[in-house]
Amino acid sequence: MSETRNQLKSIAVERIQKENLAASSFREMGKAAGIKSSSVHYHFKSRDALLLELAQDFKRDFFDALQRKTGEISSPKQRLQHLFMLYADFYQSHELTLALAYQANAHELTDECREVIQAFHNELNTWVLDSLQPARFLPISKESLALVVSSSLQGALMMDRGQGAAEHLDAVQEWLASLSSL
């Protein structure tokens, strides 16, 4: 893959995560890269094709990072703590996950791109559910708790984005730590 193509993808991801989908226009990306928007078209067939590729890359990279951090860990509490840290890293960078940024603008996406984002959310819920399997005496079903954990992290990141403090993320971390049966 060309260096310019990678640079354009990085620019698009950063702009989407810090701003919104509209910030990934070929014109804006070209300006940020110091090239004409027609040159951006050389690297990507369309904006929809770019957004789909970015979604696929994000999904793969997110779960690769999660696997690297938790591959040998069996403790549900430790696994969830590493998941929390991934979300905290996005907060520290003043960014949403690409999945959240896309979800917030789902009406602008193609069906194929929405399917990739839904697949990300499904895989996240499955990962959390798998992590909870050794846990006992949970206050609700593991399936429901998996949904609550993933939606809490995503909602907290959305709420804290751009704020001076990670108030919601801190509350989620405290709540996860309080689950003594993990």
One Martini backbone bead per residue (centre of mass of N, CA, C, O) as a GRO file, in nm:
protein
  182
    1MET     BB    1   0.099   0.035   0.020
    2SER     BB    2   0.088   0.354   0.003
    3GLU     BB    3   0.183   0.630   0.168
    4THR     BB    4  -0.053   0.813   0.084
    5ARG     BB    5  -0.282   0.622   0.154
    6ASN     BB    6  -0.211   0.599   0.456
    7GLN     BB    7  -0.231   0.899   0.515
    8LEU     BB    8  -0.529   0.931   0.435
    9LYS     BB    9  -0.640   0.730   0.640
   10SER     BB   10  -0.534   0.876   0.892
   11ILE     BB   11  -0.681   1.137   0.845
   12ALA     BB   12  -0.967   1.026   0.842
   13VAL     BB   13  -0.972   0.898   1.120
   14GLU     BB   14  -0.905   1.147   1.287
   15ARG     BB   15  -1.142   1.325   1.188
   16ILE     BB   16  -1.371   1.138   1.270
   17GLN     BB   17  -1.294   1.102   1.578
   18LYS     BB   18  -1.286   1.428   1.634
   19GLU     BB   19  -1.553   1.483   1.465
   20ASN     BB   20  -1.667   1.357   1.161
   21LEU     BB   21  -1.765   1.239   0.860
   22ALA     BB   22  -1.744   1.513   0.702
   23ALA     BB   23  -1.422   1.533   0.753
   24SER     BB   24  -1.386   1.303   0.501
   25SER     BB   25  -1.342   1.463   0.269
   26PHE     BB   26  -1.152   1.487  -0.006
   27ARG     BB   27  -1.085   1.782   0.023
   28GLU     BB   28  -0.987   1.778   0.320
   29MET     BB   29  -0.775   1.557   0.286
   30GLY     BB   30  -0.604   1.697   0.070
   31LYS     BB   31  -0.535   1.943   0.236
   32ALA     BB   32  -0.393   1.785   0.471
   33ALA     BB   33  -0.186   1.640   0.252
   34GLY     BB   34  -0.115   1.838   0.003
   35ILE     BB   35  -0.351   1.770  -0.206
   36LYS     BB   36  -0.561   1.690  -0.437
   37SER     BB   37  -0.871   1.556  -0.462
   38SER     BB   38  -0.804   1.391  -0.720
   39SER     BB   39  -0.582   1.223  -0.572
   40VAL     BB   40  -0.772   1.076  -0.382
   41HIS     BB   41  -0.927   0.924  -0.611
   42TYR     BB   42  -0.688   0.744  -0.687
   43HIS     BB   43  -0.703   0.577  -0.399
   44PHE     BB   44  -1.030   0.621  -0.405
   45LYS     BB   45  -1.324   0.558  -0.550
   46SER     BB   46  -1.476   0.640  -0.272
   47ARG     BB   47  -1.604   0.734   0.020
   48ASP     BB   48  -1.745   0.464   0.081
   49ALA     BB   49  -1.493   0.291   0.041
   50LEU     BB   50  -1.329   0.421   0.261
   51LEU     BB   51  -1.522   0.372   0.502
   52LEU     BB   52  -1.516   0.066   0.479
   53GLU     BB   53  -1.213   0.021   0.515
   54LEU     BB   54  -1.195   0.157   0.793
   55ALA     BB   55  -1.390  -0.034   0.939
   56GLN     BB   56  -1.233  -0.294   0.890
   57ASP     BB   57  -0.970  -0.202   1.021
   58PHE     BB   58  -1.079  -0.138   1.300
   59LYS     BB   59  -1.188  -0.411   1.377
   60ARG     BB   60  -0.926  -0.564   1.352
   61ASP     BB   61  -0.741  -0.383   1.537
   62PHE     BB   62  -0.902  -0.395   1.797
   63PHE     BB   63  -0.894  -0.713   1.834
   64ASP     BB   64  -0.592  -0.741   1.821
   65ALA     BB   65  -0.530  -0.568   2.070
   66LEU     BB   66  -0.702  -0.729   2.268
   67GLN     BB   67  -0.551  -0.996   2.230
   68ARG     BB   68  -0.268  -0.901   2.315
   69LYS     BB   69  -0.367  -0.814   2.613
   70THR     BB   70  -0.561  -1.106   2.674
   71GLY     BB   71  -0.477  -1.396   2.575
   72GLU     BB   72  -0.364  -1.506   2.884
   73ILE     BB   73  -0.631  -1.414   3.016
   74SER     BB   74  -0.898  -1.528   3.252
   75SER     BB   75  -0.982  -1.291   3.405
   76PRO     BB   76  -1.251  -1.097   3.391
   77LYS     BB   77  -1.148  -0.839   3.527
   78GLN     BB   78  -0.887  -0.808   3.356
   79ARG     BB   79  -1.018  -0.804   3.078
   80LEU     BB   80  -1.202  -0.554   3.133
   81GLN     BB   81  -0.971  -0.362   3.199
   82HIS     BB   82  -0.846  -0.367   2.914
   83LEU     BB   83  -1.090  -0.261   2.772
   84PHE     BB   84  -1.106   0.002   2.922
   85MET     BB   85  -0.824   0.106   2.829
   86LEU     BB   86  -0.898   0.145   2.537
   87TYR     BB   87  -1.108   0.366   2.595
   88ALA     BB   88  -0.915   0.556   2.749
   89ASP     BB   89  -0.732   0.611   2.507
   90PHE     BB   90  -0.940   0.762   2.343
   91TYR     BB   91  -0.987   0.985   2.545
   92GLN     BB   92  -0.691   1.092   2.558
   93SER     BB   93  -0.725   1.160   2.232
   94HIS     BB   94  -1.010   1.282   2.175
   95GLU     BB   95  -1.176   1.011   2.093
   96LEU     BB   96  -1.347   0.802   1.907
   97THR     BB   97  -1.453   0.545   1.797
   98LEU     BB   98  -1.526   0.452   1.489
   99ALA     BB   99  -1.790   0.313   1.559
  100LEU     BB  100  -1.921   0.558   1.700
  101ALA     BB  101  -1.898   0.761   1.471
  102TYR     BB  102  -2.069   0.595   1.278
  103GLN     BB  103  -2.324   0.553   1.451
  104ALA     BB  104  -2.388   0.866   1.467
  105ASN     BB  105  -2.389   0.836   1.118
  106ALA     BB  106  -2.555   0.597   0.980
  107HIS     BB  107  -2.720   0.751   0.752
  108GLU     BB  108  -2.433   0.788   0.576
  109LEU     BB  109  -2.427   0.486   0.522
  110THR     BB  110  -2.384   0.199   0.403
  111ASP     BB  111  -2.489  -0.113   0.440
  112GLU     BB  112  -2.205  -0.241   0.454
  113CYS     BB  113  -2.097  -0.056   0.678
  114ARG     BB  114  -2.313  -0.118   0.890
  115GLU     BB  115  -2.240  -0.420   0.908
  116VAL     BB  116  -1.957  -0.380   1.025
  117ILE     BB  117  -2.048  -0.230   1.281
  118GLN     BB  118  -2.232  -0.455   1.383
  119ALA     BB  119  -2.004  -0.666   1.397
  120PHE     BB  120  -1.847  -0.520   1.611
  121HIS     BB  121  -2.063  -0.523   1.834
  122ASN     BB  122  -2.097  -0.829   1.838
  123GLU     BB  123  -1.800  -0.897   1.907
  124LEU     BB  124  -1.789  -0.740   2.169
  125ASN     BB  125  -2.012  -0.896   2.315
  126THR     BB  126  -1.875  -1.172   2.286
  127TRP     BB  127  -1.617  -1.104   2.436
  128VAL     BB  128  -1.749  -1.036   2.703
  129LEU     BB  129  -1.900  -1.301   2.742
  130ASP     BB  130  -1.647  -1.480   2.741
  131SER     BB  131  -1.516  -1.332   2.986
  132LEU     BB  132  -1.769  -1.415   3.186
  133GLN     BB  133  -1.783  -1.728   3.216
  134PRO     BB  134  -1.624  -1.766   3.504
  135ALA     BB  135  -1.839  -1.625   3.635
  136ARG     BB  136  -2.020  -1.568   3.945
  137PHE     BB  137  -2.290  -1.432   4.081
  138LEU     BB  138  -2.463  -1.251   3.908
  139PRO     BB  139  -2.708  -1.000   3.888
  140ILE     BB  140  -2.713  -1.097   3.590
  141SER     BB  141  -2.695  -1.199   3.302
  142LYS     BB  142  -2.437  -1.241   3.090
  143GLU     BB  143  -2.573  -1.118   2.843
  144SER     BB  144  -2.661  -0.854   2.978
  145LEU     BB  145  -2.385  -0.769   3.090
  146ALA     BB  146  -2.242  -0.744   2.820
  147LEU     BB  147  -2.420  -0.511   2.718
  148VAL     BB  148  -2.362  -0.316   2.952
  149VAL     BB  149  -2.060  -0.293   2.922
  150SER     BB  150  -2.039  -0.197   2.627
  151SER     BB  151  -2.240   0.045   2.653
  152SER     BB  152  -2.093   0.191   2.882
  153LEU     BB  153  -1.829   0.250   2.739
  154GLN     BB  154  -1.946   0.397   2.493
  155GLY     BB  155  -2.113   0.610   2.643
  156ALA     BB  156  -1.884   0.732   2.813
  157LEU     BB  157  -1.713   0.827   2.579
  158MET     BB  158  -1.926   1.012   2.456
  159MET     BB  159  -1.971   1.193   2.712
  160ASP     BB  160  -1.648   1.269   2.760
  161ARG     BB  161  -1.606   1.400   2.510
  162GLY     BB  162  -1.438   1.705   2.552
  163GLN     BB  163  -1.386   1.687   2.836
  164GLY     BB  164  -1.204   1.745   3.141
  165ALA     BB  165  -1.336   1.462   3.225
  166ALA     BB  166  -1.376   1.104   3.309
  167GLU     BB  167  -1.651   1.053   3.462
  168HIS     BB  168  -1.787   0.807   3.321
  169LEU     BB  169  -1.545   0.619   3.300
  170ASP     BB  170  -1.486   0.611   3.603
  171ALA     BB  171  -1.758   0.483   3.677
  172VAL     BB  172  -1.719   0.224   3.516
  173GLN     BB  173  -1.464   0.132   3.658
  174GLU     BB  174  -1.587   0.117   3.940
  175TRP     BB  175  -1.811  -0.084   3.870
  176LEU     BB  176  -1.631  -0.316   3.772
  177ALA     BB  177  -1.474  -0.339   4.047
  178SER     BB  178  -1.749  -0.413   4.214
  179LEU     BB  179  -1.750  -0.694   4.077
  180SER     BB  180  -1.678  -0.952   4.282
  181SER     BB  181  -1.751  -1.208   4.083
  182LEU     BB  182  -1.488  -1.154   3.895
   0.00000   0.00000   0.00000
